[in-house]
């Protein structure tokens, strides 16, 4: 039976290969975590990701608030995420 650390190593390698296949391997850790969190929140009940929910998301807790907002602006400008709705602070994956 493989150890828990071996299973973790295998999972991390799988994630790294998937990120490479999706073109995310060149992203910073923050940008990878942000796009993943937006997709995760968007998929939960087909709702859009609010900035409040993003700041509380498990994948983004280690990053500072200003860094997350900077990354949101950058990823919106590059077309990877989009603002949605008439109320500010809601995001969805661009595709």
ZILINTA-V297521 format. One line per field, one symbol per residue. psi: psi as a letter, one per 40 degrees, with the letter a starting at -180 (. if undefined). Layout:
psi = ???
//
This chain:
psi = hiiddddddddddddddddddeeedeiiddddddddddddddegffiihidddddeideedeiidddddddddddddeediiiiiehifhiiid.
//
